[in-house]
Amino acid sequence: MMLLQPLAIIMFCSYFRCLPTRRFLNPIINTSSAHQLTMNNNSHDDYDASTLFLQRQTEPKKHVYTLSDIIHYLNQIQDILESSKPSPAIKYDHCYQSGNSKTFFKVVGNVLAKPMLRTLIYHHAHTPASKKIHFDQRIREEKAALEFDLMYSFVINALRPAALILDEDLRSTFIPQLLEQIDTIEKRVDDEGLSSKLQGWNGLFCRLASGRYYQGKLEAMIHDLFPQLMDEFYAASRKVTEREVLERVIQLDLVDESTNIEMSEEDEAWIERRINAARSCLDNFYTPSDEGTQNPSKQDHLEGIKSGKRCEQSCLEFLQDVYNDNGTNTHRILSNVYVNNRRRPYSESEPVQKYIPPKMHRRGASVKQKELGIIWTDCSPGIISNRHRECSEFDAVIIRYNNNETDDQVSMDDTDTDCAAIESIFEAKRTISPSTLHDILMKKLGAIEALIQDASAELAYKDGEVMGTAPISSDTTPSFTFGIYGVELLPPGNAADSIRSIAGSNIVSSNINEVISALERGSYNEDSSVMVEVEVASTIEIVENLKAIIEEKIQKNMVDIVFILEEEARFLRS
């Protein structure tokens, strides 16, 4: 009888380890209660997402917040917008009080120069979304066409006359096919038009230097045989500036298009204002000799990428700290988990899609490559429409193993993947602002919700040569956490300015009357800055819409949401 008691205890413990645990029953709790939780909670049923991350992390402690804290945060932002309290944008002359409590002036920065031009050129032709796609395509087309025209003009007007008077023996020895190739290019341009300028035209000109001596090296050929043409060659082969491209697009798509339409005097005056405003926009934001907004924005973009990568690494280190199971291997952290569509529908006979690592990680057997995974989902119209162009990657996914082994030390290779399920998904952003909140909740969280509704969705990952799979939702894990990791929560004053910028951007992208007025006002302003007039109500509407999204997520309660910050948001105490 005494021997049966230990055996019964072992069997009970083994059974208990395989029971599903509901760690996250109450995803929304107040800030005060979140920061007063202690280690005295011994029941798993009392745990929620905030409790888990507060208790399991080591020093230095991160700060844990919930959606209720974010609602409080948005209320603070709304108070600033409604009261017109001083903010950094007003202090540093990025915003001006208009004298009317219902509006304010927002200074337009370089990043909004292209949206202004899109609005002026394609007023009624496209929707705001298609307008951007079309405008970007037109810039690519006209950039290629402009560079082609420069080189084509050089070849026809300078290189061919020089080749005709070159010594015939030199020509037949070193460039026997030059004149023939020039004639071929001229014929192709006459026959094919613009399409030939966009497809491999650079290689087309390199054929001018074909032969055993130069083997396609056009610059070397001109240097040796036509040194007097080197300056003209460099001018013809240069990269055109962004202003030159935009001037060409304005001329073709706005000026020339309007001349082909019969209009009333009123319409002609309106078109004239649009053309003058477009040229004024170029003068305000693009100089004739440089790339305008391209270099600064590219530098900012690179800095943003670097800070984002550092934040992702900090997030992984935090998760490794939280999910440190003292060698029991009950959790697995995967970084950079991609979301992809199966090439064929899911079937019971062949449910597992072959694991194909992303192209950028296929070479070598780095440690990072072993931590990658792919979430496969079917190509059904309902699922695709919910996540198309919204989410292709998750920064971190945490798998929990519900293993039946009685030994405390479970080997990863011996883990029963049928008992594995996703416990948490994390997204890392250095600074959490209203705009990043909107993108995360609508895109990342929206994709998660779509995947949960797809019964065939599953995570496939590699552990060396072993293939593992885990379902997105499972009976053993009835709920999982979506974590948002960041360094800081943007202070309410700065966040209010961010909302003002968004409202100004919306005006620039949609209100052509205000865009024209802003450019006309700018020419009379002392510092020549371009300012759009924005209604305060539009900023309040942005905040209200974001609050409505959060309240909807709280009501749906499909996923537990928690915010992890390195820096404490002290303003949330008020």
Salt bridges, closest charged atoms under 4 A:
ASP136 OD2 - LYS132 NZ 2.92
GLU141 OE1 - ARG138 NH1 2.89
GLU142 OE2 - ARG138 NH1 2.82
GLU142 OE1 - ARG248 NE 2.58
GLU147 OE2 - LYS143 NZ 2.95
ASP149 OD1 - LYS197 NZ 3.41
ASP149 OD2 - ARG248 NH2 3.04
ASP183 OD1 - ARG160 NH1 3.06
GLU186 OE1 - ARG160 NH1 3.10
ASP191 OD2 - LYS187 NZ 2.93
GLU192 OE2 - ARG188 NE 3.43
ASP224 OD1 - HIS223 ND1 3.30
GLU242 OE2 - LYS114 NZ 2.64
GLU244 OE2 - ARG238 NH2 2.83
GLU247 OE2 - ARG243 NE 2.97
ASP253 OD2 - ARG138 NE 2.86
ASP283 OD1 - ARG243 NH2 2.91
ASP325 OD1 - ARG56 NH2 3.25
ASP325 OD2 - HIS331 ND1 2.98
GLU350 OE2 - ARG344 NH2 3.08
GLU371 OE1 - ARG332 NE 3.38
ASP378 OD1 - ARG342 NH1 3.14
GLU423 OE2 - HIS331 NE2 3.42
GLU423 OE1 - ARG400 NE 3.87
GLU427 OE1 - LYS444 NZ 3.69
ASP439 OD1 - HIS438 ND1 3.79
GLU449 OE1 - LYS553 NZ 3.10
GLU449 OE1 - LYS556 NZ 3.10
GLU458 OE2 - ARG342 NH2 3.51
GLU488 OE2 - ARG430 NH1 3.40
ASP497 OD1 - ARG500 NH1 2.69
GLU514 OE2 - ARG521 NH2 2.60
GLU520 OE1 - ARG273 NH2 3.06
GLU568 OE1 - ARG570 NH1 3.77
GLU568 OE2 - ARG573 NH2 2.39
